[in-house]
Amino acid sequence: MKILAIEKEVEGVSWDNTDDLLAQEAQHVFQLYLSDKLREIYFTEDKNAVLILETENKTTAKKLLNALPLVKFGKIRFELMELRPYTGYERIMKFS
């Protein structure tokens, strides 16, 4: 199942002295990519991460993301949405 994960910053969080934490985050994200669970990653214009995950379900995706250092230390959180195949064509087109 494809999962869309959109990073949301936690208000009031200090980013002072987080260089080591950011390095750990990058390593962890790279390992997710190598494991084939993380399929795509982007930044929005506001520099929030957007991830496309491929997992068994939304619960598994949440567990993977909760293991990220920035999530574990309360710096960021993710909003998750299941992505399902588009079925709109069937509603507007007739197939013979």
C-alpha positions as CSV (number, residue, x, y, z in Angstrom):
1,M,0.0,0.0,0.0
2,K,1.3,3.5,-0.8
3,I,1.3,5.9,2.0
4,L,1.7,9.7,1.7
5,A,3.5,11.2,4.7
6,I,3.7,14.9,5.1
7,E,6.0,16.4,7.7
8,K,4.5,18.8,10.2
9,E,6.8,20.8,12.5
10,V,6.0,20.9,16.2
11,E,5.5,24.4,17.4
12,G,7.9,25.8,19.9
13,V,10.7,23.3,19.2
14,S,14.3,24.5,19.4
15,W,16.6,23.5,16.6
16,D,19.7,24.6,18.4
17,N,22.5,22.0,18.6
18,T,20.8,19.4,16.4
19,D,23.6,18.8,13.9
20,D,24.2,15.2,15.2
21,L,20.4,14.5,15.3
22,L,20.1,15.7,11.7
23,A,22.9,13.5,10.6
24,Q,21.2,10.5,12.4
25,E,18.0,11.4,10.6
26,A,19.7,11.4,7.2
27,Q,21.2,8.0,7.9
28,H,17.9,6.6,9.0
29,V,16.0,7.9,6.0
30,F,18.7,6.5,3.7
31,Q,18.3,3.1,5.3
32,L,14.5,3.3,4.7
33,Y,15.2,4.1,1.1
34,L,17.6,1.1,0.7
35,S,15.0,-1.2,2.4
36,D,12.5,-0.3,-0.4
37,K,10.0,1.1,2.1
38,L,10.7,4.7,1.2
39,R,10.0,5.1,-2.5
40,E,10.2,8.9,-3.0
41,I,11.1,11.9,-0.9
42,Y,10.6,15.6,-1.6
43,F,10.6,19.0,0.1
44,T,7.7,21.4,-0.1
45,E,8.4,25.1,-0.8
46,D,8.3,25.5,3.0
47,K,11.1,22.8,3.3
48,N,8.8,20.3,4.9
49,A,9.5,16.7,3.9
50,V,7.0,14.7,1.8
51,L,7.5,10.9,1.7
52,I,5.9,8.2,-0.4
53,L,6.1,4.9,1.5
54,E,5.3,1.4,0.4
55,T,4.2,-0.6,3.4
56,E,1.7,-3.3,4.3
57,N,-0.6,-0.7,5.9
58,K,-0.8,2.7,7.5
59,T,0.1,1.3,11.0
60,T,3.4,-0.1,9.7
61,A,4.2,3.2,8.0
62,K,3.5,5.0,11.3
63,K,5.9,2.7,13.1
64,L,8.6,3.3,10.6
65,L,8.2,7.0,10.8
66,N,8.1,7.0,14.6
67,A,11.5,5.4,14.6
68,L,13.0,8.4,12.9
69,P,15.3,10.4,15.2
70,L,13.5,13.8,14.6
71,V,10.2,12.1,15.4
72,K,11.5,10.3,18.5
73,F,12.9,13.5,19.9
74,G,9.7,15.4,19.2
75,K,11.1,17.8,16.6
76,I,8.6,16.8,13.8
77,R,5.6,14.7,13.3
78,F,3.9,13.3,10.2
79,E,0.4,13.4,8.8
80,L,-0.3,10.0,7.0
81,M,-2.7,9.3,4.2
82,E,-3.4,6.1,2.3
83,L,-3.1,6.5,-1.5
84,R,-5.5,4.3,-3.4
85,P,-5.9,3.8,-7.1
86,Y,-8.0,6.4,-8.9
87,T,-11.4,5.1,-9.9
88,G,-13.0,8.3,-11.2
89,Y,-12.9,7.2,-14.8
90,E,-15.6,4.6,-14.2
91,R,-17.9,7.3,-12.9
92,I,-17.6,9.6,-15.9
93,M,-17.0,7.3,-18.8
94,K,-18.9,4.4,-20.3
95,F,-17.0,1.3,-21.2
96,S,-18.3,-1.3,-23.6
